[in-house]
Amino acid sequence: MKNIVITGSTRGIGFHMAIEFLRAGCSVTLSGRGENLSDSVKSTLATYIGKYIYVSCNVQDKASLQNLWDVSSAKWGQVDIWINNAGQNVPHKFSWETDEEYTSNVVGTNIVGMIYGSQVAAAEMIKRGHGAIYSMEGLGSNNMIQVKTILYGTTKHALTYFMKALAKELEGTGVIAGRLSPGMMLTDFITKAPDGEASEVISDEKFRKIFNILADRPETVAEFFIPKMLQNTKNNAQIIWLTNMKAAWRFMTAGRRKDRLI
């Protein structure tokens, strides 16, 4: 099976994608900013000892991403799929109210980190003549504007443009680039602010109503993504979980649904 690297994979959708790849028989490199995996994560992955490694990585540092590639490649022999999943959110505030630190981090992680990761993976995969690079879309990728989240949305809009353009640059190399579109998910991005406190957005009644209609748990989305990625050979593919048709059906059947998330 394939060898996988996922940035930002100690929790949320990144972690659940790692689990699904492991269940599919793949070897996986998890990564995050911490020096080591937490005991709870290690416990969850106990069944897969020998099939995964953890590499500490700061995606805002290209050398750190190169190290992530080098360690993974040395361990598994090659890297077949690289996923730029590491993401940073900002407080639910107007753009002009957002502190410089949060502004810098959301751009540095979601845009610069994604570009650095793609550069490292593309350069190395081209040498071998094969491989796949995916990045995680989000609010803003489809041009929808949501006030008080426009800094995050701007980074995801840029991510979509970059990945489409990267796919074009990779034509004829044997390496493909694609995008993962997860829709709305119940993760720390929704329930917590960047400082760890409860997010203001979940107290908004209108938001809660929409979220409970459209959102899913990350493990549900991961179960959908992994076989699609393992089977995909198309360049510039967009793997979409929450399609327009699925969203429309959920609104039509909202009154009968009982699976409320928040």
Summary of the structure (lengths in Angstrom):
residues: 262
radius of gyration: 17.9
end to end distance: 37.3
largest distance: 53.5
contacts: 852
relative contact order: 0.13
helix: 50%
strand: 15%
